[in-house]
Amino acid sequence: MTNNADSKAWIHLHPQDHCVVALRRLGKGESIQLADGKLVVLKKDIPPGHKIAVVSRAAGDPVVKYGWPIGVATCDIPSGEHLHDHNLKCHHELDYQGLATETPAPPSRLSGKSFLGYVRPSGRVGTRNYIAVISTVNCSAGVSKAVARHFDSEILKEFPNVDGVIAFTHDSGCGMALDGIKHRTLGRVLGGIAKHPNIAAYVLIGLGCEQNTLGHLQKSQKLVTLQGVRWKSNSGQNESQDVPVLSIQDSGGTRATIRKAVELVKSLLPQVNAMQRTSVPASEIVLATKCGGSDGYSGITANPALGVVSDLLVAHGGTSILSETTELYGAEQLFTKRAASVEVAKKLLDKLVWWRQYTAHYGEDIDNNPSLGNKAGGLTTIVEKSLGAAVKGGQTALQDVIEYAEQTNKRGLVIMDAPGFDPVCVTGMVSGGANVVVFTTGRGSCFGCKPVPSIKVATNTPLFERMNDDMDLDMGTILNGETIEQAGHRLFEEILETASGKKTKSELLGYGEDEFTPWSIGPTL
């Protein structure tokens, strides 16, 4: 990438690009001098993060950014013109060429980095220590929330090692085909939360007549025992490690179920509180990567820095999850070429074909994805947004493509199929086992995701300063001299500190329960 003497004015990301990106507000009549000496005079005011044509394009010509076409010109575009949705539209065909032809060798193994985590009997490592109250159906949501509310900060003061009691509720659980796509997806999400290493113990609460019955969930998700704790029955006797389940219909109604569930959680609290952090290698990090409220800076600062983190984590033997399938459309060739096998590459392409068919069924298109906020921040097409988002995945080989909320069983870089919508996407990665989330944002975000800490990273310094209560790290520093490598190492250290117990801004604000949003695929019957 090249720039002029004013390091805060504009940036040319790739020698083949037909545009530069404004790094501050540029006025009509200002000039840009490219590396080859060409002088471009701006024809109008340009907002920060937006694109300026530095090569004239005719109607129908491709427009290149990041070294790849991001769309086609809808009219003649002279050099110096603002390049955005008034003269640029999406055009993309899936790339089926070069599958697994550029698979990189495994990175040199790194060691020596560690964090303090909770080692569970399953062998997985938690970064937090929660008790969950899980609803099998929307009908039990009120009861589950009442149980969690009972354990307020005053009660939990006696149990300092317990991060909280969380109600995991949702709007589904019935009105679905038995073992249909909606049922299977919800089961994976709820089962993933129950087995999550940040959940030390849990209670399942159902109504009793739903399609997603307590018994079906236990059997399909193999919820056989709790993670090394015992609960007490109403008689006060210590029971086995069998999962504590409550049916509202069988328990005598709302109040009776709440009383029973509260007693169950009370019996779990001392045991969960007794659990201690121990030193574990960085390889036990399962990282969820997400960008939301993206802008023209996202693909220049925070996302590339997160890509450095992804590569560092993989080199340490850990797992990095890239998701947002709808925001890989147009960047899939970056992953199919470096897939570990042709089969892995085809799995990604198959997912993108499914998404095109899925959106078309409802008369919509994947390019509807860039939000109005994204566009205000300078992003025009889904391909442009995808190319900037994909760099979160770093440079290592793509090891697998997995279903939404599927448990990860491979080390390295994996892609999880999910929508781009923040809460739905992150819910899937967390249910799949992620124990830390890094969330990059250019427009601003108030996101949290219990039971997993969410580190929010600003793509630009004005955002970091404006929303300091919400932003954990500033990557706008990359525009002022810090290298992407340095920023990535700084973020990696923040991840290890957070995994060891450092509270994120969203945790300090109490965010994270409302963002639990399982993906509802298929008809409601």
C-alpha positions in Angstrom: 0.0 0.0 0.0 1.2 3.5 -0.8 0.5 6.9 0.5 1.6 10.6 0.1 3.6 12.7 2.5 0.4 13.4 4.5 0.0 10.0 6.2 -3.6 10.9 7.2 -4.9 11.9 3.8 -5.4 8.8 1.6 -4.1 5.3 0.9 -3.6 3.2 -2.3 -4.0 -0.3 -1.1 -2.8 -2.2 -4.2 -0.8 -1.2 -7.3 -3.6 -2.5 -9.6 -6.4 -0.6 -7.7 -8.5 1.9 -9.7 -9.1 3.9 -6.5 -7.6 5.2 -3.3 -9.3 5.5 0.1 -9.7 8.8 1.9 -8.3 8.7 5.5 -9.7 12.1 6.4 -12.3 14.4 4.8 -10.9 15.6 1.5 -12.1 18.8 -0.2 -13.1 19.5 -3.8 -10.0 20.7 -5.7 -7.4 18.9 -3.4 -4.9 16.8 -5.3 -3.5 13.3 -4.9 -0.1 12.4 -6.3 0.3 8.7 -7.0 3.6 6.8 -6.7 4.0 6.9 -10.5 3.8 10.7 -10.4 0.2 11.0 -11.7 -1.7 13.9 -10.2 -5.5 13.4 -9.5 -7.6 16.4 -8.7 -10.8 15.8 -6.6 -14.0 16.7 -8.3 -16.1 16.9 -5.1 -15.8 16.6 -1.3 -15.0 13.1 -0.1 -15.9 11.7 3.4 -13.3 9.7 5.3 -13.3 6.0 4.5 -14.7 6.6 1.0 -13.2 5.8 -2.4 -11.8 8.1 -5.0 -11.3 7.0 -8.6 -7.7 7.5 -9.7 -8.2 5.7 -13.1 -11.0 6.6 -15.4 -13.6 3.8 -15.9 -16.2 3.4 -18.6 -19.7 2.2 -18.0 -19.5 -1.6 -17.6 -15.8 -1.7 -16.7 -14.7 -3.5 -13.6 -13.5 -1.4 -10.6 -10.6 -2.9 -8.6 -9.8 -2.5 -4.9 -7.6 -4.7 -2.8 -6.3 -6.0 -6.2 -9.7 -7.6 -6.9 -12.8 -6.4 -8.8 -15.4 -5.1 -6.3 -18.1 -4.3 -8.9 -18.7 -2.6 -12.3 -19.1 1.0 -13.2 -22.8 1.9 -13.9 -21.7 5.0 -15.9 -18.5 6.7 -17.1 -16.4 7.6 -14.1 -13.6 10.1 -14.6 -10.4 10.2 -12.5 -11.0 12.2 -9.3 -14.6 11.3 -9.0 -16.2 10.0 -5.8 -16.7 6.2 -6.2 -19.8 4.8 -4.5 -23.2 3.4 -5.0 -24.3 6.2 -7.3 -21.8 4.9 -10.0 -20.8 1.4 -8.9 -22.8 -1.9 -8.5 -22.0 -5.4 -7.5 -21.1 -8.0 -10.1 -19.6 -11.3 -9.1 -19.6 -14.9 -10.2 -18.4 -17.7 -7.9 -14.8 -18.7 -8.6 -14.6 -22.5 -9.1 -11.0 -22.4 -10.4 -7.8 -23.3 -8.5 -9.2 -25.4 -5.7 -6.6 -26.1 -3.1 -3.8 -25.2 -5.5 -2.0 -22.7 -3.2 -2.3 -24.5 0.2 0.4 -23.0 2.4 2.7 -25.1 4.5 1.9 -25.2 8.2 3.4 -22.2 10.0 6.5 -22.6 12.2 5.3 -23.8 15.6 5.4 -21.2 18.3 5.2 -21.8 22.0 5.7 -20.0 25.3 2.4 -18.1 25.4 -0.2 -19.1 28.0 -3.2 -17.9 29.9 -5.1 -18.8 33.1 -8.2 -20.8 32.3 -10.6 -23.4 33.8 -9.7 -26.9 32.7 -12.9 -28.9 32.4 -13.3 -32.7 32.7 -13.8 -32.8 29.0 -10.3 -31.4 28.5 -11.5 -28.2 27.0 -10.6 -24.9 28.7 -12.9 -22.1 29.8 -12.1 -18.5 30.0 -15.1 -17.7 32.3 -17.0 -19.7 35.0 -20.8 -19.4 34.6 -23.9 -21.4 35.5 -26.5 -21.6 32.7 -30.3 -21.9 32.9 -31.2 -23.2 29.4 -34.8 -23.0 28.0 -35.7 -25.8 25.5 -38.6 -23.7 24.2 -39.8 -20.1 24.2 -42.6 -21.2 26.6 -40.1 -21.7 29.4 -38.2 -18.4 28.8 -40.0 -16.5 31.5 -39.2 -19.1 34.1 -35.6 -19.3 33.1 -35.2 -15.5 33.3 -36.8 -15.5 36.7 -34.4 -18.1 38.0 -31.4 -16.2 36.7 -32.7 -12.9 38.1 -32.9 -14.4 41.5 -29.1 -14.6 41.7 -28.3 -11.0 41.8 -25.0 -9.3 42.5 -25.8 -9.3 46.3 -26.2 -13.1 46.4 -23.2 -13.7 44.1 -20.9 -11.7 46.3 -20.5 -14.8 48.4 -19.2 -16.7 45.3 -16.5 -14.5 43.7 -15.3 -17.2 41.3 -18.8 -17.5 39.7 -19.1 -15.0 36.8 -22.9 -15.2 37.0 -26.1 -17.2 36.4 -27.3 -16.7 32.8 -30.7 -17.5 31.2 -30.3 -18.7 27.7 -33.7 -18.1 26.1 -34.9 -17.9 22.5 -38.1 -17.6 20.4 -38.2 -21.2 19.1 -38.5 -24.8 20.3 -41.8 -25.7 18.8 -43.7 -25.2 15.5 -40.9 -27.1 13.7 -40.5 -30.5 12.0 -39.1 -33.2 14.3 -35.4 -33.5 13.3 -35.9 -31.0 10.6 -33.2 -28.3 9.8 -34.7 -25.9 12.4 -34.8 -28.5 15.1 -31.3 -29.8 14.4 -29.9 -26.3 14.4 -31.5 -25.3 17.7 -30.3 -28.6 19.2 -26.7 -27.9 18.2 -26.9 -24.4 19.7 -28.4 -25.4 23.0 -26.2 -28.5 23.3 -23.2 -26.4 22.5 -24.0 -23.9 25.3 -24.6 -26.7 27.8 -21.2 -28.3 26.9 -19.4 -25.0 26.6 -16.2 -24.8 28.6 -17.3 -21.4 30.0 -20.4 -23.1 31.5 -19.4 -24.9 34.7 -22.9 -26.3 35.3 -26.4 -25.9 33.9 -30.1 -26.6 34.4 -32.5 -27.4 31.6 -36.1 -26.1 31.7 -38.9 -27.0 29.3 -42.6 -26.7 29.2 -43.3 -30.3 28.7 -45.2 -30.6 25.4 -42.8 -28.9 23.0 -41.2 -30.5 19.9 -37.7 -29.8 21.3 -38.3 -31.9 24.3 -35.9 -32.2 27.2 -35.4 -35.9 26.5 -34.7 -35.3 22.8 -32.2 -32.5 23.5 -30.4 -34.7 26.0 -30.2 -37.6 23.7 -29.4 -35.8 20.4 -26.7 -33.7 22.1 -25.4 -36.4 24.4 -26.0 -34.3 27.5 -25.2 -37.1 29.9 -23.5 -35.5 32.8 -22.5 -32.1 34.2 -18.9 -31.0 34.1 -17.7 -32.4 37.4 -20.4 -31.1 39.7 -23.2 -32.7 41.7 -26.6 -31.2 42.4 -29.0 -31.8 45.3 -32.5 -33.1 45.0 -35.5 -31.6 46.9 -34.7 -34.1 49.6 -31.3 -32.5 50.1 -29.5 -35.6 49.0 -26.5 -35.4 46.7 -27.6 -36.8 43.3 -25.5 -38.3 40.6 -24.1 -36.1 37.8 -27.1 -36.7 35.6 -28.3 -33.4 34.1 -30.9 -31.6 36.2 -34.0 -31.1 34.1 -37.3 -29.5 35.0 -40.6 -29.6 33.1 -43.0 -26.8 34.0 -46.0 -29.0 33.4 -44.6 -31.9 35.6 -43.2 -29.6 38.3 -46.6 -27.9 39.1 -46.4 -24.7 37.1 -44.4 -21.5 37.0 -43.9 -20.7 40.7 -43.1 -24.3 41.6 -40.6 -24.7 38.8 -38.9 -21.4 39.7 -38.5 -22.6 43.3 -37.1 -26.0 42.3 -34.7 -24.4 39.8 -33.5 -21.9 42.3 -32.7 -24.7 44.8 -30.8 -26.6 42.1 -28.7 -23.6 41.2 -28.0 -22.9 44.9 -26.6 -26.4 45.3 -24.3 -25.8 42.3 -22.9 -22.4 43.4 -20.4 -23.6 46.0 -19.0 -26.2 43.7 -18.6 -23.8 40.8 -17.1 -21.2 43.1 -14.5 -23.8 44.2 -13.1 -24.1 40.7 -9.8 -22.4 40.1 -7.9 -21.1 37.1 -4.7 -22.8 36.1 -2.0 -22.0 33.6 -2.7 -23.5 30.1 -1.0 -23.0 26.7 -2.3 -20.5 24.2 -3.3 -23.5 22.0 -6.4 -23.8 24.1 -7.8 -20.5 22.7 -10.7 -21.0 20.3 -11.2 -17.6 18.8 -14.3 -16.3 17.2 -13.6 -13.5 14.7 -16.3 -11.0 13.8 -16.6 -7.6 12.2 -19.8 -5.5 12.5 -20.7 -1.9 11.8 -17.8 -2.0 9.2 -16.5 1.0 7.4 -13.9 1.9 4.9 -11.1 1.5 7.5 -12.1 -2.0 8.5 -10.1 -3.8 5.7 -7.1 -1.4 6.3 -6.6 -1.5 10.1 -8.5 -3.7 12.5 -9.3 -6.7 10.2 -5.7 -7.1 8.9 -4.4 -6.9 12.5 -6.9 -9.6 13.5 -5.6 -11.7 10.6 -2.1 -11.4 12.2 -3.7 -12.7 15.5 -5.3 -15.6 13.6 -1.9 -16.6 12.2 -0.2 -16.3 15.6 -2.9 -18.4 17.2 -2.7 -21.1 14.6 1.1 -21.1 14.9 0.6 -21.7 18.7 -1.7 -24.7 17.9 -5.0 -22.9 18.6 -8.2 -22.5 16.5 -9.4 -19.4 14.7 -13.0 -19.4 13.5 -14.0 -17.2 10.5 -17.7 -17.0 9.8 -20.2 -14.6 8.2 -20.6 -16.7 5.0 -22.6 -13.9 3.4 -19.6 -11.6 3.9 -17.2 -14.0 2.2 -19.1 -13.8 -1.0 -16.6 -12.3 -3.5 -13.7 -13.3 -1.4 -14.2 -17.0 -1.5 -11.3 -17.4 -4.0 -8.9 -16.3 -1.2 -9.9 -19.4 0.8 -10.6 -22.0 -1.9 -7.1 -21.7 -3.3 -5.5 -22.2 0.1 -7.9 -24.9 1.4 -6.3 -27.9 2.9 -8.0 -30.1 0.3 -10.3 -29.9 -2.7 -13.1 -31.3 -0.5 -12.8 -28.4 1.9 -12.8 -25.9 -0.9 -15.9 -27.4 -2.4 -17.7 -27.3 1.0 -17.2 -23.5 1.0 -18.5 -23.1 -2.6 -21.5 -25.3 -1.8 -22.4 -23.0 1.1 -22.2 -20.0 -1.1 -24.4 -21.6 -3.8 -26.9 -22.5 -1.0 -26.9 -18.9 0.2 -27.6 -17.6 -3.3 -30.6 -20.0 -3.6 -31.8 -19.2 -0.1 -31.9 -15.5 -0.6 -33.3 -15.8 -4.1 -36.2 -17.8 -2.7 -37.3 -14.7 -0.7 -36.7 -12.4 -3.7 -33.6 -11.0 -2.2 -29.9 -10.9 -3.0 -26.6 -11.3 -1.0 -25.6 -7.8 -2.2 -28.4 -6.4 0.0 -26.0 -7.2 2.9 -24.0 -3.9 3.2 -26.2 -1.9 5.6 -26.9 1.8 5.3 -24.3 2.3 8.1 -21.7 0.4 6.1 -22.4 2.5 3.0 -22.2 5.7 5.0 -18.8 4.5 6.2 -17.6 4.1 2.6 -18.4 0.4 1.7 -20.4 0.1 -1.6 -20.8 -3.6 -2.6 -20.8 -6.9 -0.7 -17.6 -7.9 -2.6 -15.8 -4.9 -1.3 -17.1 -5.6 2.2 -16.1 -9.3 1.9 -12.6 -8.6 0.7 -12.1 -6.3 3.7 -13.7 -8.9 6.1 -11.8 -11.9 4.8 -8.5 -10.7 6.0 -9.5 -11.5 9.5 -8.7 -15.1 8.5 -5.0 -14.4 8.1 -2.8 -16.5 5.7 -2.8 -20.1 6.9 -4.5 -23.0 5.3 -8.3 -23.4 5.6 -8.7 -26.7 7.5 -12.5 -27.1 7.4 -15.9 -25.6 6.7 -18.4 -26.5 9.4 -22.1 -26.2 10.0 -23.7 -23.5 12.2 -23.0 -24.2 15.9 -21.1 -27.4 15.0 -18.5 -28.3 17.5 -15.0 -27.5 16.2 -12.7 -30.6 16.2 -9.8 -29.3 14.2 -7.0 -27.0 15.0 -6.1 -24.1 12.7 -8.4 -21.9 10.6 -12.0 -23.0 10.1 -15.0 -21.3 8.5 -18.4 -21.7 10.2 -21.5 -21.2 8.0 -23.5 -18.4 9.5 -25.3 -15.1 8.5 -23.4 -11.9 8.8 -25.9 -10.5 11.4 -23.8 -10.0 14.5 -25.8 -11.8 17.3 -26.8 -14.7 15.2 -23.3 -15.2 13.8 -21.5 -15.0 17.2 -24.1 -17.2 18.8 -23.1 -19.9 16.3 -19.4 -19.6 16.9 -19.8 -19.6 20.7 -22.1 -22.6 20.6 -19.4 -24.2 18.5 -16.9 -23.8 21.3 -15.3 -20.4 20.9 -14.0 -19.1 24.3 -13.0 -15.6 23.2 -14.6 -13.2 20.7 -12.8 -10.4 18.9 -15.2 -8.0 17.3 -13.9 -5.3 15.0 -16.0 -2.2 14.2 -15.7 1.0 12.3 -19.1 2.6 12.9 -19.3 1.5 16.6 -20.8 -1.5 18.5 -22.3 -2.2 21.9 -22.0 -5.9 21.5 -21.4 -8.5 24.2 -21.9 -12.3 24.2 -22.2 -14.1 27.5 -20.7 -16.6 28.4 -17.7 -15.5 26.3 -15.8 -12.2 26.6 -16.1 -10.0 23.5 -13.1 -7.7 22.8 -14.3 -4.8 20.7 -11.7 -3.2 18.4 -12.1 0.2 16.8 -10.9 0.6 13.2 -10.2 4.3 13.7 -9.2 6.6 16.6 -12.1 9.0 16.4 -14.5 6.1 17.1 -12.3 4.8 19.9 -12.3 8.2 21.6 -16.0 8.8 21.0 -17.2 5.4 22.3 -14.5 4.8 24.9 -16.9 3.1 27.2 -17.5 0.4 24.6 -14.2 0.0 22.7 -11.4 -2.1 24.2 -8.6 -1.4 21.7 -7.8 1.2 19.0 -6.4 0.1 15.7 -6.5 3.5 14.2 -2.9 3.7 15.4 -2.0 1.8 12.2 -2.8 5.0 10.3 -0.2 6.8 12.5 2.8 4.7 12.3 2.1 1.4 14.1 2.6 -1.6 11.7 -0.2 -4.1 11.2 2.2 -6.8 12.7 2.7 -4.7 15.9 -1.0 -4.1 16.2 -1.7 -7.8 15.8 0.8 -8.7 18.5 -0.8 -6.1 20.8 -4.2 -7.6 20.2 -2.9 -11.1 20.8 -1.6 -10.1 24.2 -5.0 -8.5 25.0 -6.7 -11.8 24.1 -4.5 -13.7 26.5 -5.1 -11.2 29.3 -8.9 -11.4 28.7 -8.9 -15.1 28.6 -7.1 -15.0 32.0 -10.0 -13.0 33.5 -9.5 -9.3 32.5 -13.0 -7.9 32.0 -13.9 -6.4 28.6 -15.9 -3.2 28.3 -19.0 -5.1 27.4 -18.7 -7.2 30.5 -18.2 -4.2 32.7 -21.4 -2.7 31.1 -23.3 -6.0 31.7 -23.9 -6.8 28.0 -24.3 -10.3 26.7 -27.6 -12.1 27.5 -29.9 -10.4 25.0 -27.4 -11.1 22.2 -28.0 -14.9 22.4 -29.8 -15.4 19.1 -29.9 -18.8 17.5 -30.3 -18.9 13.8 -33.8 -19.9 12.8 -33.6 -21.6 9.4 -36.7 -23.0 7.7 -40.5 -22.7 8.2 -42.3 -22.1 11.4 -45.2 -24.6 11.4 
